Amino acid sequence: MSSPARARRRLAAPTAAMLPRVGDSLSFLYLDAARVVQDDTGVDAVIKTEQGAQRVAIPTAALSCLLLGPGTSITARALGTLARHGTTVICTGSGGVRCYAASVPDGMPNRWLEAQVRAWAIDETRAAVARGMYTHRFGDTAPADATVAQLRGLEGQRMKALYRLLAQQHRLRPFKRSYDPADWDSQDPVNRALSAANTCLYGIVHAAINALGCSPSLGFVHTGTSHSFVYDIADLYKAELTLPLAFSLSDAPDAEGAARRSFREELRLFHLLPRIVADIQDLLDPGDAARQEDAEDAAEELVHLWDPVSGTLDGGINYGTE
């Protein structure tokens, strides 16, 4: 199938399946091989086909995140309209597996960023989130009073056990995780494939974090890098997504290339992105009833004031008489 035909198929009229909705009315749309422009009525994606240029309307009012893949361009007017509608625009690699840059709208709510900062700033809550990440991956298998250091040790034991199991299933010698960019070619195919697949996963997680308005820098388990939170969240899915893929490519002549292609082609991007967002929300604020608000109310642009005694106060009120 030709590139224009593939692009035309991807840009069929948006459906509910293409625009899954999660908490905070977040919805995602991925485009590639298209030019995003503003016309008299809204924002369109223009694609070139053998029959000429075709336009597909982009539902900006219902869209929280637009991911622009390879072969896309966007005009300043279209970018301004998306910003006015509160849509985050992210430049990605093919299939959304890399995250290169993001444009966050000025009026984007910061509720989840504040939740992240509150949980990160206090040792007790930071440890609670770290425990939640462990429970998400391995179930409630750690002692109730386990420290972060103990959780780290338990996580290491479980990952080694998973490595042994996958190595046995694929009839490989015992596997040891190794990553050395300076000596890439000497690494075994499984390690090269795993590094490539993990990089793809980091891009999707980074896009979800940006769409939610959280900081990729404030990690709960990882620290010291601008992608600490990305690595935290990506770890939740490696045992399910990247590890089995990497071991399945142990005999591939181009393991890392095959990993990127397989991850891009087989991963159901529009199922994973909302899942990541929901998992982040659950980790940062478990059981938050506000996530169940009506989508229209959740998208409403509100500005509040903060008070160290009273907490959140209504904005738009003159408190000079108090």
C-alpha positions in Angstrom: 0.0 0.0 0.0 1.4 3.4 -1.0 2.2 6.1 1.6 -0.7 8.4 0.6 -3.1 5.4 0.8 -1.8 4.6 4.3 -2.1 8.2 5.4 -5.7 8.4 4.0 -6.6 5.3 5.9 -5.2 6.7 9.2 -7.0 10.0 8.6 -10.4 8.5 8.2 -13.2 10.4 10.0 -12.3 10.3 13.8 -14.3 7.7 15.7 -14.8 6.9 19.4 -12.1 4.2 19.0 -9.6 6.8 17.7 -10.4 9.2 20.5 -10.5 7.2 23.8 -11.6 9.3 26.7 -10.1 9.0 30.2 -10.0 11.2 33.3 -10.0 14.9 32.9 -11.6 14.5 29.4 -8.2 13.5 28.0 -8.3 12.2 24.4 -5.5 11.6 21.9 -5.2 11.7 18.1 -2.1 10.7 16.2 -1.3 12.0 12.7 1.5 11.5 10.2 2.1 12.3 6.5 -0.2 15.4 6.8 -0.2 19.1 6.9 -2.3 20.7 9.7 -3.8 24.0 8.7 -6.5 26.5 9.8 -9.4 27.2 7.5 -12.5 29.4 7.9 -14.3 26.9 10.2 -11.6 25.1 12.1 -8.4 23.0 11.9 -8.0 20.5 9.1 -5.5 17.8 8.3 -4.6 18.0 4.6 -3.3 14.9 2.9 -2.0 14.4 -0.6 -3.5 11.5 -2.5 -3.5 10.4 -6.2 -6.9 12.1 -6.4 -5.5 15.4 -5.1 -5.4 17.1 -1.6 -8.1 15.9 0.8 -9.1 17.6 4.1 -10.1 15.9 7.3 -11.5 18.0 10.1 -9.7 17.7 13.5 -12.1 17.9 16.5 -10.1 20.4 18.4 -12.9 21.1 21.0 -13.0 17.5 22.0 -9.2 16.8 21.8 -6.7 17.1 24.6 -3.6 15.9 22.9 -2.5 15.9 19.2 0.5 13.8 18.4 2.3 14.8 15.2 4.4 12.0 13.7 6.9 12.0 10.8 5.9 13.9 7.6 3.6 16.4 9.4 3.7 20.1 9.5 1.5 22.7 11.2 0.8 26.3 10.6 1.0 29.0 13.3 -2.7 29.8 13.0 -3.6 26.1 13.5 -1.2 25.9 16.5 -2.9 29.0 18.0 -6.3 27.5 17.6 -5.3 24.3 19.3 -3.7 26.3 22.1 -7.0 28.3 22.6 -8.9 25.0 22.8 -6.5 23.7 25.5 -4.9 21.0 23.2 -1.4 19.9 23.9 0.6 19.4 20.7 3.5 16.8 20.8 6.0 16.1 18.1 6.7 12.3 18.1 8.4 9.6 16.1 6.6 7.1 14.0 3.6 5.6 15.9 4.3 8.0 18.8 7.2 5.9 20.0 9.5 9.0 20.5 8.7 12.3 22.2 10.8 15.2 20.8 8.9 18.3 21.9 5.6 19.5 23.3 3.6 22.6 23.2 1.5 23.0 26.3 -1.5 25.4 26.2 -1.4 28.5 28.4 -4.7 27.7 30.2 -4.0 24.0 30.9 -5.2 23.0 34.4 -2.4 22.1 36.8 -4.3 19.9 39.1 -2.2 16.8 38.4 1.1 18.7 38.5 0.1 19.9 42.0 -0.8 16.4 43.0 2.6 15.2 41.8 4.5 17.9 43.6 2.6 17.4 46.9 3.3 13.6 46.7 6.9 14.1 45.7 7.8 16.8 48.3 7.1 14.8 51.4 9.2 11.7 52.2 6.2 9.7 53.5 3.9 10.3 50.5 6.8 9.8 48.1 7.5 6.5 49.6 3.7 5.7 49.4 3.8 6.4 45.7 6.9 4.2 45.3 5.1 1.4 47.1 2.1 1.9 44.8 4.3 1.5 41.8 5.6 -1.8 43.3 2.1 -3.0 43.9 1.0 -2.1 40.4 3.8 -4.3 39.0 3.8 -7.2 41.4 0.6 -7.1 43.5 0.4 -6.7 47.2 3.3 -9.1 47.9 5.6 -6.8 49.9 5.5 -6.7 53.8 3.4 -3.8 55.0 6.3 -2.1 56.7 8.8 -2.6 53.8 11.1 0.4 53.3 11.9 1.9 49.8 15.3 0.1 50.0 13.6 -3.2 50.7 11.1 -2.7 47.9 14.0 -2.0 45.6 15.6 -5.3 46.6 12.3 -7.2 46.1 11.9 -5.6 42.7 15.4 -6.7 41.7 14.7 -10.3 42.8 11.5 -10.4 40.8 13.1 -9.0 37.7 15.9 -11.5 37.9 13.3 -14.3 38.2 11.5 -13.0 35.1 14.8 -12.9 33.2 15.4 -16.5 34.1 11.9 -17.5 33.1 12.0 -15.8 29.7 15.5 -17.2 29.0 14.3 -20.7 29.7 11.3 -20.2 27.5 13.5 -19.1 24.6 16.2 -21.7 25.4 18.9 -19.0 26.1 21.7 -18.9 28.5 21.2 -17.0 31.7 20.5 -13.3 30.8 22.1 -10.3 32.4 20.8 -6.8 31.7 23.5 -4.7 30.1 23.4 -1.3 28.5 26.6 0.5 27.3 26.0 3.0 24.4 29.8 3.2 23.9 30.0 -0.6 23.2 26.6 -1.2 21.6 27.7 -3.7 18.9 29.2 -6.1 21.4 26.0 -6.6 23.4 23.8 -9.6 22.8 20.7 -9.3 20.6 18.3 -9.4 23.6 20.0 -6.5 25.3 20.0 -4.4 22.1 16.4 -5.2 21.4 15.4 -4.4 25.0 17.2 -1.0 24.9 15.5 -0.1 21.6 12.0 -1.2 22.8 12.4 0.7 26.1 13.3 3.8 24.2 10.1 3.5 22.3 8.1 3.0 25.5 9.8 6.1 27.1 8.5 8.2 24.2 4.9 7.1 24.7 5.1 7.6 28.5 6.7 11.0 28.0 3.8 12.1 25.7 1.2 10.9 28.3 3.0 12.8 31.1 3.0 16.0 29.0 -0.6 15.6 28.1 -1.6 15.3 31.7 0.5 18.3 32.7 2.8 16.6 35.1 6.6 17.1 35.2 8.8 14.4 33.7 11.6 15.4 36.0 10.0 14.7 39.4 10.4 10.9 39.8 9.5 8.9 42.9 11.9 6.0 42.5 14.3 7.4 39.9 16.0 10.8 40.5 18.7 13.1 39.1 17.5 13.4 35.5 14.9 15.3 33.5 13.2 12.0 32.7 13.0 10.5 36.2 9.2 10.3 36.2 9.3 8.9 32.7 11.5 6.0 33.8 9.2 5.5 36.9 6.1 5.1 34.8 7.7 3.1 32.0 8.9 0.5 34.5 5.2 -0.4 35.1 4.9 -1.8 31.6 8.2 -3.3 30.7 7.5 -6.8 32.0 4.3 -6.9 29.8 5.5 -5.0 26.7 9.3 -4.8 26.1 10.8 -7.8 27.9 8.8 -10.5 26.1 9.4 -8.7 22.8 13.2 -8.5 23.3 13.5 -12.1 24.2 11.5 -13.1 21.1 14.1 -11.4 18.9 17.1 -13.3 20.3 17.8 -14.8 16.9 17.0 -11.7 14.8 19.9 -10.4 12.7 18.9 -6.8 13.4 17.5 -7.1 16.9 17.2 -3.4 17.7 15.6 -2.5 14.3 13.2 -5.4 14.6 12.3 -4.3 18.2 11.5 -0.7 17.0 9.4 -1.9 14.1 7.5 -4.6 16.1 6.8 -2.1 19.0 5.6 0.5 16.5 3.4 -1.9 14.5 2.0 -4.2 17.1 1.5 -1.8 20.1 -2.0 -0.5 20.3 -1.0 3.1 21.0 -4.5 4.4 21.6 -5.1 1.8 24.3 -1.8 2.4 26.1 -1.9 6.2 26.3 -5.2 6.5 28.3 -4.1 3.6 30.4 -0.8 5.4 31.3 -2.8 8.5 32.2 -5.2 6.6 34.4 -2.4 4.8 36.2 -0.6 8.1 36.9 -3.7 9.6 38.3 -4.3 6.5 40.5 -0.7 6.6 41.8 -0.7 10.3 42.6 -4.2 10.6 44.1 -5.8 7.1 44.7 -9.6 7.1 44.7 -9.9 10.8 43.7 -13.6 11.3 43.2 -12.9 14.4 41.0 -11.8 12.1 38.2 -15.4 11.0 37.9 -16.7 14.5 37.2 -18.6 15.1 34.1 -16.2 15.7 31.1 -17.7 19.1 30.5 -17.1 20.2 34.1 -13.6 18.8 34.1 -12.7 20.7 31.0 -14.0 24.0 32.4 -11.3 26.5 32.8 -11.2 27.6 36.4 -8.6 29.6 38.3 -8.4 29.2 42.1 -6.4 30.9 44.9 -4.3 29.1 47.4 -4.2 29.9 51.2 -1.9 28.0 53.7 -4.8 27.9 56.2 -8.0 27.7 54.2 -6.6 25.7 51.2 -8.2 26.4 47.9 -10.4 29.5 47.6 -12.6 30.6 44.7 -11.0 33.0 42.2 -12.7 36.0 40.8 -13.5 37.4 44.2 -12.2 40.5 45.9 -11.0 39.6 49.4 -10.0 43.1 50.3 -12.9 43.5 52.8 -11.8 40.5 54.9 
